[in-house]
Structures are given as C-alpha cells and as structure tokens.
Amino acid sequence: MKERIMILGAGVMQGPALKIAKELGFSTLAVDADPNAPCVSLADRFEKVDLKDKEGIEALGRSLLADEAGGGLAGILTAGTDFSASVAWAAEKLGLPGIPYEAALNASDKERMRRCFKASGIPSPEFTILTSPPPAGAKDFLPFALPAVVKPVDNMGGRGCRRIDTPEELGEAVADALRFSRSGRAIVEAFMDGPEFSVDAIVYNGEITICGLADRHIYFPPYFIEMGHTMPTNFSPAQQKQLLDAFTAAVRSLGIAGKDCCGAAKGDIKLTPNGPMIGEVAARLSGGYMSGWTYPYASGVEPTRAAILIAAGRRPEGLEPGRAWTCAERAFISIPGKVRSIRGLDKARATKGVRDLFLRAEPGKTVTFPENNVSKCGNIIAAAPGRAEAAVAAETAARSVLIRLESPNAETAAFLAETGAFPPAAFTLNSELRTALAELPDPELVGKAPGSGAAQPIAILPFPAFTASGLRDYTGRTIEESLEALRLITGLPLPVKEAAGAGEGTLLLGRRFWSALIRGGYQGAAYVVDEINGD
C-alpha cells in the first residue's frame, strides 16, 4: 500500500507537488476549499476543507493516520499558499516532520516577523502597526520618514500593498490594506530602495540549502507588480553572498531552521544602498512559478521534490545543480474591460525556448490593470542556455498574446479618458510629443459616407513625430508592433495612409485614435476602431 501525502491547495502552484509526489510513489490527497480548483484531478483523493481551518485539517490528518490500510499519512506540505501555519499546526499535532507552529506564525504574520528581525539584528525596515486608518490630515503620524509601504500583515501576492509618498495618501492605503487582512491589521514600513530578489531554500534538521536566487522585475508604482523574474540572478558573486547570508540569518531568526526543523523557506530581499534588507520570509516553497518551474528549468534542482521527501521524514535529494541555464518568466496584462477574444496563444507557445503558457483571462471575463500579482492575465516561462536568449523568448511570446476587449464598455472608456499617474499610459510622451498630439485633428469624414449597408472605409491620419520616436510601451512593444497588433485584431489596413490618399466617405482617425493607442496600447486603438465600426 502506498504511503499518503497531504497537500494543502489544489491550484496551479500546487500542481508540481501533486505530480512529483506521485512520481515518488506516494498516494496524494489534495485539500482545498474549492472543489473546482484547477489541479483537483491530479490528486488520488480530494477533500474540501478551508485551508484556514487548521483544526479541521488536523482532524482530517488524524483520521488518515488511523487508516493504515489506506496508506496512513506520511506527511503534509504546501507550496505557494498563505497556509504554512496550517501545515505546521497539523504536522506538530500529528507528530509529523515539519516546522514548529510558532515559527510558522513568525513567518506568516508580518508584525511578528519584523519583531523577530529587530530582536536578532536582521536588516529590515522600520515599521508600525495600524488597525484603522489615521485621522484625515494627520501629519507626522509615522515614526519614520516617507516614502513608506503599506500592506496587510497576513496576505500575499501584493494584495493591498502600495507605496505612499505623502501623508495624505496614508489613510486610503491603510484602508485598502485592512480590506485584505484577516486579522484587521496593516503594517506600514519604511520604503526600501533597490533591486529585488527571491530565494528558495530547503531546511532539513536545521541545515539550510539554497535552491536558487532570482532577479524580480517590479513595475507600476505605487503598486509592486512583478512582471517577471529571471533565474539565476545577474548580480555578482559577492553581492549574492551578501543577500544569501542575510536571508539565512533571517530564516534562523524566525525559528524555521532549528535543530529538528524540516521544511522549506522562501524570501524576498532588496539590495539597498546600505546593503541587503529583508522584505519577508515565508515557511514554505515560493509561488509565482518559481519553485515548481523556474528553478528546475534553470538548474535542474527540484525544490518541490526535496520538500515532499522531507515532509515524509526522508532525507532530501536532488539539490545539486545539474545544469546552468537561464529561466525567464514574464507576465502579460490588460487595460480594464471585458475580454472579447484572445489570439496569438499558439504563436506564443511555439516561440523557441518557451516551456509553458499560463492563461487566466478568457472571453467574457472582466480584466483590470493589475494592482497586485494575482490580477495579471497570464504568464510565459522560457528557458535557454543564455540569459538574453531566455529573456527574449519569454518577452516575445508574452507580446504575441493579443487580448481584444468588448466595445462599448464603461470601464475601458473611463480608462482611455483618464490622465492620472496610475494606471499608467502604455507610452510615455515628452512635452514635444504631447504638444504634437494636441495639434492633431479629430476624426472627420472626407466626402460623403457610404450608403446604408456598406462598410465605411477607415484610414489613419499620420503622426510621424510619434511613429518615428522609437518609443516602446510598458511591455516593450514598439509602435510598429502595436500597429501590427491592431491590424491583426481588426483588419484595419496598414501602414498609415496620408489624408490626401483617402477616398470619398473614408473616416480618418486622428487625435482620438492616437490618444487611445498612447494611453491603452494596441488594445486602446482596437477599442476605438471597434467602437466606430459598431463591432
């Protein structure tokens, strides 16, 4: 009879654990509150339990231990979820290998975490805890200087996390963070400037084995949106040692790596002008496609395999790198609206070096410009022997995915009419280009419109100052690529025609069209064309 492993979560991030556990000869039990979670079918058995219900998970585990004929219960683990504390509670109560519950709480609650770091002298930002927004107009409310970062103490994925630069922004940011906090607390931290990194590690009987260090690519302030990561890091060996030494010390300060501790740890670290500073450490394997995809593709190391073996009381194996490739993960996003269609998926998958495409958007689904790391439309993972080759493959494939939005739509129209700092415009214009855009005429008809039932021909007034500028949008797409994407989506003839060449009844697209392209990229331009055509 096969031994049984319990895995908390049946989402995409837990897919590798379910597959690898089977490869290792275990029977798998997936536990999730959602019986329709995407990886339920990978498990030998599924039980619906809220992952916050640690006592319910313990009770389920106790019943499995008593079922020796069914394989008993060899171990319990999770990857890429918020619920390492539930794992630790159940493992501790059931006498299974794991990390102490108190240590897991230290790594799940950012207030406890910061206090542990401060007590151990771990470099991390100053902080304060709030349970309600401060009074309107409060000045000098924080015990440290701005800028600062506000986030819930007990959530992940960037939910409710943002930077503030003025006292007036604090109240709204705290209110937003509290919406995402299960315990009703927000933490406000001094902002750490510098590049950001992620690291995964395996902990076995107090020994910490680093599985990899990745560069994180963060965009779109005041939020912290990870548009991708690249493994391994491109920083120097000396800088890597600094980062990993700080991470290792932080892991020990939380109690994750005590003498009998067995499990995993992941960390987010920044390299500031004053040296490494710890963003956070979690008592589990990472999400964001790192532990299950990036590290194995880059180095051959499978942290998930080691974590499963440890959870079952076995010595980890396979932690020596077998290759030195680069793996690049990149996200693709959308402006606000409702998805009409998605094209380019096959082209993206066929891009040389691409290993995986993960799609979350679908026709009929509402999409938004991301304010956290769970509201992106999808992700591409590519691997190659060289860093540039892997990055180009992932970025090219991500730009191949074209999301057409329904028209008309109030959210899309509002986005295209906005001029605020967030969400940002796809293309950033200098003052000269802004002036040139303002001088473009609005759309107008040349001659008479076609008769009823005839398709109205459309041409685009030239905007040479913009098209010759060499600008790229926030995903790296050129103006030429954006216009080609527009052609693929709408069939609108390109290249841009001179106004003098337009025939009778032709609708010329001018300032409104170019403003939509600049604001919303190819999606904004396509929206205007669809709106005009009544599509």
C-alpha positions in Angstrom: 0.0 0.0 0.0 1.3 3.4 -1.0 2.1 6.0 1.7 -0.1 9.1 1.5 0.9 12.7 1.3 -1.5 15.5 2.1 -1.0 18.7 0.0 -2.8 21.9 1.1 -4.1 23.6 -2.1 -5.1 22.2 -5.4 -4.4 25.3 -7.5 -1.8 25.7 -10.3 1.0 26.4 -7.8 0.4 23.0 -6.1 0.3 21.1 -9.4 4.0 20.2 -9.4 3.8 18.9 -5.8 0.9 16.6 -6.8 2.7 15.3 -9.8 6.1 14.8 -8.2 4.5 13.1 -5.1 3.0 10.5 -7.5 6.4 10.1 -9.3 7.9 9.4 -5.9 5.4 6.6 -5.2 3.0 8.4 -2.8 -0.7 8.4 -2.9 -1.8 12.1 -2.9 -4.6 13.8 -1.0 -5.4 17.4 -2.1 -7.2 19.7 0.4 -8.8 22.9 -0.8 -11.9 24.9 -0.1 -12.7 24.9 -3.8 -13.7 21.6 -5.3 -13.3 23.0 -8.7 -9.6 24.1 -8.2 -7.6 23.5 -11.4 -5.4 20.7 -10.1 -8.0 18.6 -8.2 -7.9 16.0 -10.9 -4.2 15.4 -10.3 -4.8 14.1 -6.8 -5.7 10.5 -6.0 -8.2 11.9 -3.4 -9.7 15.3 -2.7 -11.2 16.7 0.5 -13.0 20.0 0.7 -11.6 21.9 3.8 -10.9 25.6 4.2 -7.2 26.0 4.4 -7.6 28.5 7.3 -9.3 25.7 9.3 -6.2 24.3 11.0 -8.2 22.2 13.4 -10.2 20.7 10.5 -7.0 19.8 8.7 -5.7 18.3 11.9 -8.9 16.2 12.3 -8.6 15.0 8.7 -5.0 14.1 9.2 -5.8 12.2 12.4 -8.4 10.1 10.6 -5.8 9.3 7.9 -3.2 8.2 10.4 -5.8 5.8 11.8 -6.4 4.4 8.3 -3.3 2.3 7.9 -4.9 0.1 5.3 -5.4 3.1 3.2 -1.8 4.3 3.4 -2.0 6.3 6.6 -0.4 9.7 6.4 3.3 10.1 5.8 3.4 13.9 5.7 1.8 17.2 4.9 3.0 20.3 3.0 2.0 23.2 0.8 3.7 25.4 -1.8 2.7 28.9 -3.0 -0.2 29.4 -0.5 -0.6 31.6 2.6 -1.2 28.5 4.8 2.2 27.3 6.0 0.9 27.9 9.6 -1.9 25.4 9.0 0.7 22.8 7.7 2.8 23.4 10.8 -0.1 23.2 13.2 -1.3 19.9 11.8 2.2 18.4 11.5 3.0 19.3 15.1 -0.2 18.0 16.5 0.1 14.7 14.5 3.8 14.1 15.2 4.8 14.5 11.5 8.0 16.2 10.3 7.7 19.9 9.9 8.4 23.4 11.2 7.2 24.5 14.7 3.8 26.2 14.6 5.2 29.2 16.4 8.0 29.6 13.8 5.4 29.3 11.0 3.4 32.1 12.7 6.5 34.2 12.8 6.8 33.7 9.0 3.1 34.3 8.3 2.5 37.4 10.3 4.5 40.4 9.2 4.3 42.1 12.6 5.7 39.0 14.4 8.3 38.7 11.6 9.5 42.3 11.9 9.8 41.9 15.7 11.8 38.8 15.3 14.1 40.5 12.8 14.5 43.5 15.1 15.3 41.3 18.1 18.0 39.4 16.1 19.5 42.5 14.4 18.4 41.3 10.9 18.4 44.2 8.4 14.8 45.1 7.8 12.8 48.4 7.6 11.3 50.3 10.5 7.6 49.7 10.9 4.4 50.5 12.7 1.1 48.6 13.0 -2.3 50.2 12.4 -5.8 48.8 13.0 -7.7 51.7 11.5 -6.9 54.5 9.0 -5.3 57.6 10.7 -7.3 60.8 11.1 -7.7 62.8 7.9 -5.0 65.4 7.6 -2.8 63.8 10.3 0.8 65.0 10.0 3.9 63.3 11.3 1.8 60.3 12.1 4.6 57.8 11.3 7.7 57.3 13.4 9.9 57.4 10.3 10.2 59.5 7.2 8.3 58.9 4.0 8.2 57.2 1.5 6.7 54.1 3.1 5.0 50.9 2.1 1.6 49.9 3.4 0.3 46.3 3.3 -1.8 43.8 5.3 0.1 41.8 7.9 -1.3 38.5 6.7 -1.7 38.3 3.0 0.5 37.5 -0.1 0.6 38.3 -3.8 0.9 42.0 -3.3 -2.8 42.3 -2.3 -3.4 45.6 -0.6 0.2 46.6 -0.9 1.3 50.0 -2.1 3.9 52.8 -1.7 2.9 56.2 -0.3 4.9 59.4 -0.7 2.7 61.9 1.2 0.8 61.9 4.5 -2.4 62.4 2.5 -2.1 59.0 0.9 -1.8 57.1 4.2 -5.4 56.8 5.1 -6.6 55.4 1.8 -3.7 53.0 1.6 -4.3 51.7 5.2 -8.0 51.2 4.5 -7.1 49.2 1.4 -4.6 47.1 3.2 -7.1 46.4 6.0 -9.6 45.0 3.4 -7.1 42.3 2.7 -6.2 41.5 6.3 -7.8 38.5 8.0 -6.7 39.9 11.4 -7.6 43.5 10.8 -4.0 44.9 10.9 -2.0 46.8 8.4 1.8 47.3 8.6 3.5 50.5 7.4 7.2 50.1 6.7 9.9 52.5 5.6 10.4 52.1 1.9 13.5 50.0 0.8 15.1 51.3 -2.4 17.0 48.9 -4.7 16.7 45.8 -6.9 14.6 42.9 -5.5 15.4 39.2 -5.4 13.6 36.0 -4.5 15.2 32.9 -3.0 14.0 29.4 -2.1 15.6 27.1 0.4 15.2 23.6 1.8 15.5 23.1 5.6 16.5 19.7 6.9 17.3 19.1 10.5 18.4 22.7 10.8 20.6 22.7 7.7 19.6 25.4 5.1 20.2 24.5 1.4 19.8 27.4 -1.1 18.0 26.2 -4.2 18.3 29.4 -6.2 18.3 33.2 -6.3 16.2 35.1 -8.9 16.0 38.7 -10.1 12.5 40.1 -9.7 11.2 42.7 -12.2 8.9 45.1 -10.4 6.8 47.8 -12.1 3.9 50.2 -11.9 4.2 52.3 -8.7 2.6 52.9 -6.3 1.9 49.2 -6.6 4.6 46.5 -6.7 3.7 44.4 -9.8 6.0 41.6 -10.6 6.1 41.5 -14.4 8.5 38.6 -14.3 11.6 37.1 -12.8 14.9 35.7 -14.2 16.8 32.8 -12.6 19.7 32.9 -11.8 20.4 36.4 -10.8 22.7 38.5 -12.8 24.4 40.1 -9.8 28.0 39.5 -8.8 29.0 36.5 -6.6 30.0 38.9 -3.8 26.5 40.6 -3.9 24.8 37.2 -4.0 26.7 36.1 -0.9 25.6 39.2 1.0 22.0 38.6 0.0 22.1 34.9 0.9 23.9 35.5 4.2 21.1 38.0 5.2 18.4 35.5 4.1 19.9 32.6 6.1 20.2 34.8 9.2 16.6 35.9 8.8 15.4 32.3 8.4 17.1 31.3 11.7 15.8 34.3 13.5 12.2 33.2 12.8 12.9 29.7 14.3 12.4 28.0 10.9 15.8 26.3 11.0 16.1 24.9 14.5 17.8 21.6 15.2 14.8 19.4 14.3 13.1 21.7 11.8 12.2 20.2 8.4 10.6 22.1 5.6 11.2 25.0 3.3 11.7 28.7 3.3 11.4 31.5 0.7 12.4 35.0 0.9 12.1 38.4 -0.8 15.2 40.6 -0.4 16.3 44.0 -1.6 19.8 45.2 -2.2 19.7 48.8 -0.9 22.5 51.4 -0.9 23.1 50.3 2.7 23.3 46.6 1.9 20.7 43.7 1.9 17.4 44.2 3.7 14.8 41.5 4.2 11.4 42.1 2.7 9.9 38.9 4.1 10.5 35.2 4.7 7.8 32.5 4.4 7.9 29.0 5.8 7.1 27.3 2.5 8.1 27.0 -1.1 7.5 30.0 -3.3 4.7 30.7 -5.6 4.9 32.8 -8.7 6.1 29.8 -10.8 9.5 29.8 -9.1 9.8 26.6 -7.0 7.8 24.5 -9.4 9.1 25.8 -12.7 11.9 28.4 -12.8 14.4 26.7 -10.6 14.1 23.2 -12.2 14.3 24.7 -15.7 17.4 26.8 -14.8 19.4 24.4 -12.7 17.7 21.0 -12.7 17.1 21.4 -9.0 13.5 20.5 -7.9 12.8 22.1 -4.5 9.4 20.5 -4.6 10.8 17.0 -4.7 13.0 17.7 -1.7 10.1 19.3 0.2 8.0 16.2 -0.3 10.7 13.9 0.9 11.3 16.0 3.9 7.6 16.1 4.8 7.6 12.3 4.7 10.6 12.1 7.0 13.1 11.2 4.4 16.4 12.9 3.6 16.1 15.3 0.7 17.8 14.6 -2.6 18.5 16.2 -6.0 19.7 19.6 -4.6 22.9 19.7 -6.6 22.5 21.8 -9.8 22.7 19.6 -12.9 22.8 22.5 -15.5 23.5 26.2 -15.7 20.7 27.6 -17.9 18.6 30.7 -17.5 14.9 30.6 -17.0 12.8 33.8 -17.6 9.1 34.2 -16.5 7.2 37.2 -17.9 3.6 38.3 -17.5 1.1 39.7 -19.9 -1.6 42.2 -18.8 -4.6 44.1 -20.0 -6.2 47.5 -19.6 -9.6 47.4 -17.9 -12.6 45.9 -19.7 -14.3 42.6 -20.7 -12.4 40.2 -22.9 -13.9 39.7 -26.4 -11.2 37.4 -27.8 -7.6 36.2 -27.3 -5.3 35.4 -30.2 -1.7 34.5 -30.5 -1.6 31.7 -27.9 -0.3 29.1 -30.4 2.3 31.5 -31.7 3.4 32.2 -28.1 3.7 28.5 -27.3 5.6 27.9 -30.5 8.3 30.5 -29.7 11.7 28.9 -29.4 12.6 28.4 -25.8 9.1 28.7 -24.4 8.2 25.9 -21.9 4.8 27.0 -20.5 2.0 29.4 -21.0 -0.4 30.0 -18.1 -3.6 31.8 -19.1 -6.0 33.4 -16.6 -8.0 35.7 -18.9 -10.7 34.2 -21.1 -13.5 35.6 -23.4 -16.4 37.1 -21.4 -14.2 37.6 -18.3 -13.6 41.1 -16.8 -10.0 42.1 -16.6 -8.3 45.1 -14.9 -5.0 46.8 -14.9 -3.0 44.9 -12.2 -2.8 46.3 -8.7 -1.4 43.1 -7.3 0.2 39.9 -8.5 -2.9 37.9 -8.9 -4.7 40.2 -11.4 -2.5 39.6 -14.4 -3.8 37.9 -17.5 -1.2 35.2 -17.8 2.5 34.2 -17.7 5.1 32.8 -20.1 8.0 30.7 -19.0 11.1 30.2 -21.2 14.4 28.6 -20.7 17.6 28.7 -22.7 21.4 28.2 -22.2 21.9 32.0 -22.3 20.3 34.8 -20.3 19.5 37.1 -23.2 18.0 34.2 -25.2 15.7 33.1 -22.4 14.5 36.7 -21.7 13.9 37.5 -25.4 11.9 34.3 -25.8 9.7 35.0 -22.8 9.1 38.6 -23.7 8.5 37.9 -27.4 6.0 35.2 -26.5 4.2 37.5 -24.0 3.8 40.2 -26.7 2.4 37.6 -29.1 -0.7 37.2 -26.9 -3.3 39.8 -28.0 -6.4 40.5 -25.9 -9.2 42.2 -27.7 -11.8 43.9 -25.4 -15.5 44.3 -25.9 -16.8 47.6 -27.2 -18.6 49.6 -25.8 -17.5 49.2 -22.2 -17.7 51.8 -19.4 -14.5 50.6 -17.7 -12.4 50.7 -20.9 -13.8 54.1 -21.9 -13.1 55.5 -18.5 -9.5 54.2 -18.6 -8.9 55.7 -22.0 -10.2 59.1 -20.8 -8.0 59.2 -17.7 -4.8 61.0 -17.4 -3.6 60.2 -13.9 -0.3 58.6 -12.9 -2.0 55.2 -12.3 -2.9 53.2 -14.2 0.0 54.5 -16.4 -0.2 55.2 -20.1 1.2 52.5 -22.4 3.5 55.0 -24.0 5.2 57.9 -22.1 5.4 61.1 -24.2 7.7 64.0 -23.7 6.4 67.6 -23.8 7.1 67.9 -27.6 5.1 64.8 -28.4 2.3 65.9 -26.1 2.1 69.2 -28.0 2.2 67.4 -31.4 -0.6 65.1 -30.2 -2.8 68.1 -29.1 -2.3 69.6 -32.6 -3.6 66.6 -34.5 -7.2 67.0 -35.9 -10.0 64.8 -34.6 -11.6 62.2 -36.9 -13.5 63.6 -39.8 -15.3 62.4 -42.9 -13.9 63.1 -46.4 -16.8 63.4 -48.8 -20.0 61.5 -48.2 -20.3 58.4 -46.1 -21.1 55.2 -48.0 -24.7 54.2 -48.4 -26.7 52.1 -45.9 -25.2 48.6 -45.5 -21.8 49.4 -46.9 -18.8 49.1 -44.7 -17.2 52.5 -44.0 -13.6 52.6 -45.1 -11.2 53.8 -42.4 -7.7 55.3 -42.7 -5.4 56.7 -40.0 -4.0 60.2 -40.2 -0.2 60.1 -39.9 1.5 61.1 -36.7 5.2 60.9 -37.8 6.5 62.6 -34.7 5.2 59.7 -32.6 5.8 56.8 -35.0 9.4 57.9 -35.6 10.1 58.4 -31.9 11.4 54.9 -31.2 9.2 54.6 -28.1 8.1 51.3 -26.6 5.1 50.6 -24.4 5.3 49.2 -20.8 5.6 45.7 -22.1 8.5 46.5 -24.6 6.2 46.5 -27.6 7.3 49.1 -30.3 4.8 51.4 -32.0 5.2 49.4 -35.2 4.4 46.2 -33.3 1.4 47.9 -31.7 0.0 48.9 -35.1 0.6 45.4 -36.5 -1.3 44.0 -33.5 -4.1 46.4 -34.3 -4.2 45.1 -37.9 -4.3 41.5 -36.8 -7.2 42.2 -34.4 -9.3 44.5 -36.5 -8.1 44.0 -40.1 -7.6 47.8 -40.4 -5.2 48.4 -43.4 -1.7 49.5 -42.5 0.7 51.3 -43.0 -0.8 54.7 -42.0 -2.2 56.5 -45.0 -1.8 60.1 -45.9 -5.0 62.1 -45.7 -4.7 63.1 -49.3 -4.9 59.5 -50.4 -8.2 58.8 -48.6 -11.2 58.1 -50.8 -14.7 59.5 -50.6 -16.5 58.6 -47.5 -13.4 57.5 -45.7 -13.3 58.0 -41.9 -10.0 59.5 -40.9 -8.7 58.6 -37.4 -6.8 61.3 -35.8 -6.2 62.6 -32.3 -8.7 60.3 -30.6 -7.2 57.2 -32.2 -3.6 58.2 -31.4 -4.6 59.2 -27.8 -6.2 55.8 -27.3 -3.1 54.0 -28.7 -0.8 56.0 -26.5 -3.0 55.5 -23.4 -4.0 51.9 -23.9 -1.6 50.5 -26.4 -2.9 48.2 -29.2 -6.0 47.5 -27.0 -6.9 51.1 -26.8 -6.5 51.6 -30.5 -8.6 48.5 -31.3 -11.3 49.6 -28.9 -11.7 52.9 -30.8 -11.9 51.1 -34.2 -14.4 48.6 -32.9 -16.5 51.4 -31.3 -16.6 53.2 -34.7 -17.5 50.1 -36.6 -20.1 49.1 -34.1 -18.4 45.7 -33.6 
